């Protein structure tokens, strides 16, 4: 997934804050902060279900899952990952409602090229990466 864009990813991760997650042996949630955003990674979850009452996911005990994120603006991120669910939350919410735009894409000649935009149904439970995926996530203020 990253091989075709290795130069772009390396340049951006050098120029901007970044963070990575990898599923640990205990499979617990992991979190970190980039700017004003707390990002939480969860593993072994079905795409449209939480942990409560859901049948056990086939990857729950397998050592697969992780993500790498680059914060390219105060409210904008590039992320690459697979077999992980990501949640974004403001560290200190200011009471304003936020919306998010999630684009799947790649880089061509150093520029982001969107392939498709994810819709609300795909984001209801967080950003679920069930296969190797490259996304751009942007947050804005509603209204």
Buried (B, 14 or more C-beta within 10 A) or exposed (E): EEEEBEEBBEBBBEEBEBBBBBBEEEBEEBBBEBBBBBBBBBBBBBEEEEEEEEEEBEBEEEEEBBBBBBBBEEBBBBBBBBBBBBBBEBEEEEEEEBEBEBBBBBBEEEEBEEEEEBEEEBEEBBBBBEEEBBBBBBBEEEE
